Amino acid sequence: MTPEWVRLPVGWIADNGLKEFKWANGGPGADQIAALMTLVAVAHCADQDTGRARLTYDELTSRTTLSRVKVSRGLKVLEEQKLVTRRTDGRRSDVGLANYDRDLGWAKLPVKSMYAGGRIRAFEEFSLRRLVELDAMKLFFLFAERRDRGSNLANISYDGIERYTGIARQRIKPATSLLAALSMVYVEQTLSTQPEFGVSNAYRIVGVESRVHMGTRGRGMLQA
C-alpha cells in the first residue's frame, strides 16, 4: 500500500543547503533540478527504519520521468552535496538518505498524492530548461522543512525564503505559482504579524495531513 507520506531528513535545509543548488554550480542547471527530483524518488522508496532504498535506474527513471543520464547526474550531485550515499549490489543500487534518523530531524514528504500511473505527476511537466523549475523544487523542500505541525502551514516571509534558498525576491512568486499550478503546494492567506501588511502568504504541502487546512480549522488557524 502506498503511504501518504515518508520521512525526509531536513537538517541540511536548515543549514542553508538549498543554496548549494544553483543554476550554474560547476555544471548545467538541469543537473541541479534532476538531483532534487531524484531525491524525492529516493525518499519515497527508502525503508522508514534505515533510510535506505534499493532501486534500479529503470525504477528511478519511471518515477521521475528523467532519462538514465539525468538520474545518474542527479545522483552524482546528491553525493557531492552529501545528501545520499550509494553502494552497488548487483542490478540494484543501494541508496541511503544521509543523516537519516527515524526519530529526529525529519519532515513529512508526500507520496500517494504525487503519483499517477507510477510516475510523479508534476515532474512530467518539467523540461529541466527553466530556472523557475529549480526555484520551485527548492521551495518545495523548504516548505516541507518549515511546516508547522499545528497549523500544517509553512509560515515564512520572502526575506526568510531568500535567506534559506538564495532565490531572488522577484523569482519567488513565479516559483510558488508553478508549485500551485502543479498541485504540489497550496498558497494560503494568513494574518500578518506586521499590521501594515494585513495578510501574508503561508504554504501547505499537498498530500500531507490533508484534513488539516483553513476549511477545517478556520479563523483560529488564520490567527495562529
N, C-alpha and C positions, 0 to 999 in steps of 0.2 A: 504494500500500500504506500502511495506517495505521501510523504509527510507534508504538513502545512508549512513548516519551517525547519531550518537546521542551524547549528551554531557556527558562527564566523568569528575567529579571533580578530579583535579590533584595537589592540594596543598600538599597533603601527599607525592607525589612523589618528589616534590621539597624539601620537608623537610626530605628527605632520608628514607621515609617509606618503600621503596622496600628492604632496608637492613634487615628489620624485617622478611622477608620471607626467612627462612633458611632451609637447608636440615634436620637439627635436631634442631627444635625450640620448645622444650617441647613436641614433638610428631613426628610421622612419616613424612618424607619429602613429601609423597604422599598427605597429607592433605594441605600442602602449595601450591602445584600445583593445587589441586582441588579448593582451595579458589580463586586463581586468575582466573581460568576458570569460576567459578561461578560468580565472579564479572563482567566478560564480559557479561554473560547472563542476569544478573540483570540490568546492564546498558542498554542493548538492549531493555528491556521491560519497563524501567522507563518512567513515564509521564514526558514530557520535561518541564512542568511548575513546577512540585512539586518534581521531582526526586524520586518518589515512584512507586513501581511496586507491583501488586497483582498477585501472582504466586502460583501454586500448585507445589508440589515436582515432579509430573509427567511432568509438563512443563519444569522444570529445568533439570530433567534427560534427557528428549528428546533433548533439545537444546545442552547440554554439553556432552552427551553420558556417563555421570557419573552415578554410582549407587546412590540410595537414601541415603545409608550410607555415601558415599563420599560427596554428596551435603550437607548433614547435618553437616558433619565435616568441610567442606569448609566454610559454613555459620558461624559456631562457630568461626573459625579462623578470618573471616572478622569482626565479632562482637568484638572479643578480640583486634583486631587492630584498632577498632573504625572507620571502613570504611563503615559499614552499621548499620542500626537499624531495629529491627523487631517487628511486632505486629501480633498476630494471630486473624484472622477474619473468623471463620467457617473453611471450607475446604482450603481456600487460606491463604497464609502468605503475610502480607503486609511488603515488604522490601524496605527500603529507603536508598538512597545513602547519606552518611554523608556529611555535609558541602556543600550541593548542592545549587548552585546559578545559575540560567539560564543566568545571565548577566556577571558573573565574574568567573575566576578561573577554567575554564574547557578546555578540549581538545576534538577534534573530534575523536570519536571511530567508526570504520567502522561497518556496519551492513550487508547491502544487499550482498556485495561481499563475506561474510564469510559463507553463508548458502547454503546448498544443501539438498533438501528434509526435511526441517525443522530442520536440525542439523548443528552445526558449523563444517564445513567440516574438518578443520585442527585438531580439537580435537579428531576426530576418530582415529588419528594416535598416540595419547598419551597413554602410558602404565602406567604412574604415578610411574614408577620404575627407571627413569633415571634423574640424576642431570641436564643434559642438557635441559630437558623439563622445569624445574623450571627456569633455567637461561634464556631460550627463552621467557617464559612468562614475566619475569621481564623486559627484553629488549623491548618487545612489548609495555608494558606500558610506559617505559622510552621514547621510540621513539615517541609515541603519545604525551607525555607531551612536548618534546623538539622540535616538528615540527615547523619550521618557516613558517608563513603564506604566505610570499612572494615566497620563493623557493619551498615550500611544502616538504622540507627535514629536517631531524634531523641531524644537524652537531654537532657531539660530539666525542671527542677523546677517546681512550682506557683509558686514565687517568681519564677522566670525567665519563666514564661508571663505572669504578671501584669505584669511589668516591660516586656515587649516588646509586649503586646497591649492592656493596660488592662482585661482581663477579670477581674472579681472572683473570688476564690478559689472561692466557693461555686457559681459558674457553670461552672467548668472541667470537672468530671466530667460534668454533663449534656451539654455540648458534645462531649466526646470520645466519650461513649456514642452520640450521634447520628451522628458520623462512622463509628463502628464498625458501627452498625446499617445505614448506607447503603453499607457496603463501600468506604469511602474511606480508612480508616486501620485498621490492626491495633494493638491495645494489648498490649504485651509486658511481662513481668516481668523485671527485671534486678537484679543485686546492687546495693544502695545503697552509696554512699560514706560514709554515716553509719550506723555499726554498729547503733545503737539502732533503726533502721527495717528492717533486714534486706534488703528488696527495695524497688524503686521502679518506677514505670512508665516505659516508653520507647515510642516511637510509630514505626510503619513505614507508609509510604505504599503503599497497594495499587497494584500495577502498575508499580512502579519496582524494578528489579533483583530480580525475583520469586524467583529461585533463591537469594538471599542472605537467610536468615532463621534463627530459632532451631533449626529442624529440621535444617538443613544445616551450621550452624556449632557448635551445641551449647553446652557449658558455657564454652568459650573465649569465645564472644560474651557470655555472661552476665557473665563476669568483666571483659570489656572495658567 
